[in-house]
Structure formats: structure tokens, C-alpha cells
Amino acid sequence: MSNNLAEELGLLGPIDEMMHPYREQYPATRQLPATGVPRDKVLAQMEEMRAKEAARWRDGYASGSVYHGDESHIDFVNKIYALHSQTNQLHSDLWPSAAKFEAEIVAMTAHMLSAEACGEPFDSEKGVCGSVSSGGSESILLAMKAYRDYARAERGITEPEFVVPRSGHAAFHKAAQYFNIKLRPVPLDDQFRADVGAVAAEINENTIALVASAPNFPYGTIDPIDKISELALKHGVGCHVDACLGGYFLPWAERLGYPVPVFDFRLPGVTSMSCDTHKYGYAPKGTSVVLYRGRALRHHQFFTIADWPGGLYYSPTFSGSRPGGLSAACWAALMTMGESNYLKSAKAIMDAVAVMKQGIREIPELKLLGESLAVFAFGSDELNIYEVLDQMSARHWALTGLQHPAGIHVSTTLRQTQPGVAERFVKDLKESVEHVTANPGAEGGMAPIYGLAAAIPEKGIVHDLLRQVMDIYYKT
Ligand SMILES: Cc1ncc(COP(=O)(O)O)c(C=O)c1O
């Protein structure tokens, strides 16, 4: 297909409109202004856009996206970013503060995830060590690249494979594509957790690592990581725990007494973890941490070149130059949050989650998918859940649609702990379900797109559609 089919079905027009609401108000700039636009004019336009876009996330209508969002927190991290906006980790001779911030972000994160439990000092040859990356996907890509190259060097594996539960993040599939690693997907059990028997069945002599999530993005469920860690030990392969979402949440939930299975370096088979500071760590977007058990793995992440005319060059992650201001702001967020504020935030979020989940349980047409904490999902056996999603969108909510099975995902953040927001979620959800029950099959929105994606067995067509969506993104 078929640009035409997507167009004929009228799918692209609404996406274009949604992505480009400013065309009328601010005509597109397609070449550099001949003379610089006055700063106050540029600032005014950007302030207008910010004001227009802030209301939805600020008032708690968005799943995930902005995890903290209090004005005073935002002002503080912005101030730190501004202080360090000229810094670049590539030049740690000029900005040794950047190296200090990153080393300490790694140390604080590793300590929180029980680095000491592995019996080796932090940042020793066999102890836990890590890197700061630009986000969850980069942390995952770095870890998978490190496993691939480690396995090639130490085990002679030339056709690497890794085992990923169906709920594992899309970034693992990206890693498989980018680095030519075969991804062996495994099904989930009836509680939306990795089926351990299926994981075991996929291990072979080319396996470089097993993946587990704490929790996964779609359902917020935590895989049986203790069992997967045992399998990794038994077979002498790596075990990566993707704690991008949960890394900065589960430790506090555990301390508060919520049922959190052991998911970190306390498990002897766990050899790496990804953990996002820019989600429940409450740092601004653009930082994450990848951790390894032992420097040997991390060395396979690093890039070095000894004979480049531009000098002796090294770079720990994918980017060359990096925005030091983001690591500074991340460090400052971690420092000012401290354990006490993380605990307080986790408690407030779990209180909001309790209201939202109870509301879902009281709507007979809906059902929660699996046992989870702050991140959860729900579906329906009776209604088209995407029509419910569209009705929620019409009521300003920004939630995520799931497929296989169809559902709606919510990552609860501090934004939903504001007074009345969780209750408003329940009220809007009840109204949405009532509306869909009374008017099934309504047109427009995401429902037809998900319907089409589910109905087309030839996934190439869906890939084409998604590429067209990205083309639309870059239209002026
Ligand atoms: C479990 C999990 N892993 C990885 C990622 C990827 O993170 P990012 O969007 O920061 O690249 C996400 C993002 O939501 C996630 O939920």
C-alpha cells in the first residue's frame, strides 16, 4: 500500500491536523530568516505555545509524559539547566562537573537498586557500574550492543539471539534491528507476565541474554525475574532487567509495604539493568541509567578509536557531544528529591492508583489486565475499548491504546495525585463507557486505525502507515 489506501480511508488527514495545529496561527518558516527575529517576538510565540500545551499535562490528563510537573520543581531544574546549558560531557577537561554529576547519578541509582548485594564493591572490576544515557531506549540499545560484543569476544557467538517477553519494550526490537541480533519473543502467562517455561525453551547456544521487565510498559506487570535470573545463571547467559519505568518507583513501593517481588541486583543472575531518571526519577526528559554487573560488560558498550586524525577519541554512549545541562538537572533532581520525597511521592501515587483502579473495578464492562502498581492497563470483553479511548480523548485524556489484547494503558504520575484528578478519571471513564454502550461503532479517532491494524494480516501495510505518520510529523 499504498499511501492511497490510508488516504482513501481518511486516516492521514486527522493525524496531519492533530500534529500541525499551528499552521494558521504561525505560518511555517521554511528558510532561515534573512535577519534575526527579535528575541521578544520569538519568546512570545513560544510562550503562547507552551501555555496552550501545558494545560493538559499540568492538570493531570496525561498518562506518564510529565512525571512530576509541580511549578517549583520545574523552575528549579530549569534553573540548573540554564546554569549548565553550555556544558558537554565530551569535554570533561572543560567541565569536570559534568563527570561528577554523571558518576554520582550512576552511583545513586546503583545503590538504590541494591548494587552492594552482589558482594563486590560498587564500581570495582566485578561490582556494579554504569553509564548515563539519553533515555530508556538508549539504555536498552547500549546494553544489547554490549551483550552482543561481549558474547562475540568471550564466547565466539557470531549469530547472537536474545529472549524477550512479548511485553518487553519496543526498544528491544529496535536493538535487534539496529545490531542484527535475533529476538526470540516469548508469550505471557494469564497474568500478563513472562511465561518462564517459554523463556527456558528459547535458550540455545547463541543466546546472549534474557530480558525481563520491572514492570513492562503495556500492563505494568513484573515478570518472574527470580526465575529468569536462575535460568540465566544456569545457562551462563546475561539477564537484563528493564526497570526504565519501575527503577525509581519500585524500591519506594517496596519500602512502603506494597507487594514488590525482588527485581534488582539482589538476584544473582541479573547482569544489567536500565532505569530511567527521566520518568519516576523526576528529572527532566533526556536522561536514563544503564547498569552492569562488572566492568567487562560496560567495556563492550564503550567506543574508542586510537588512530583517528582528530585525536585519541572515546565516547561511552551513542552520541558524541552531549547536553551536560541535562545531567546537571538530573543530578539536582535526585539530590533535592532524596529518599524522603521519593517515598512520599510513591505513597501519593499509590493512593491515586487505588481510586482509579477501584473505579475501573466498579465498571462492569471493564477489567484490569494483571496485577500491577502505578502502571496499569484495562480492557473489555464487551465494548470496543478503542472507542472508550476515543471518548476519553474527547474528555481531554491522553492515554495509550494497547494491542494483543486490545486495552488502555495508564502510567500514574504525581499529576494524578492533585486533588480530584483520580476521581475525575473515574467519572470520565464511566461516562465514556456509557457513551460507547449507547453509541457503538462511532467513526473517527483511533478506533478505526487500531481496527485496521488488527484486521490486516500483512503487517508491511501497517509499517507503511506508520512511516507515513512520521512523514507527516516532518511536514511544515
Ligand atoms: C518499560 C520501558 N522500557 C523502556 C522504555 C523506553 O524509554 P524511552 O521512551 O525513554 O526511550 C519505556 C518507555 O516508556 C518503558 O516503559
PDBQT file of the ligand as one rigid body, heavy atoms in Angstrom, charges set to zero:
ROOT
HETATM    1  C1  LIG A 501       9.485  -0.401  30.376  1.00  0.00    +0.000 C 
HETATM    2  C2  LIG A 501      10.055   0.629  29.454  1.00  0.00    +0.000 A 
HETATM    3  N1  LIG A 501      11.245   0.419  28.879  1.00  0.00    +0.000 NA
HETATM    4  C3  LIG A 501      11.793   1.310  28.038  1.00  0.00    +0.000 A 
HETATM    5  C4  LIG A 501      11.147   2.482  27.717  1.00  0.00    +0.000 A 
HETATM    6  C5  LIG A 501      11.765   3.428  26.728  1.00  0.00    +0.000 C 
HETATM    7  O1  LIG A 501      12.037   4.654  27.315  1.00  0.00    +0.000 OA
HETATM    8  P1  LIG A 501      12.261   5.980  26.471  1.00  0.00    +0.000 P 
HETATM    9  O2  LIG A 501      10.937   6.369  25.908  1.00  0.00    +0.000 OA
HETATM   10  O3  LIG A 501      12.791   6.925  27.496  1.00  0.00    +0.000 OA
HETATM   11  O4  LIG A 501      13.241   5.708  25.405  1.00  0.00    +0.000 OA
HETATM   12  C6  LIG A 501       9.898   2.732  28.283  1.00  0.00    +0.000 A 
HETATM   13  C7  LIG A 501       9.161   3.954  27.948  1.00  0.00    +0.000 C 
HETATM   14  O5  LIG A 501       8.036   4.145  28.324  1.00  0.00    +0.000 OA
HETATM   15  C8  LIG A 501       9.332   1.787  29.166  1.00  0.00    +0.000 A 
HETATM   16  O6  LIG A 501       8.134   1.980  29.716  1.00  0.00    +0.000 OA
ENDROOT
TORSDOF 0
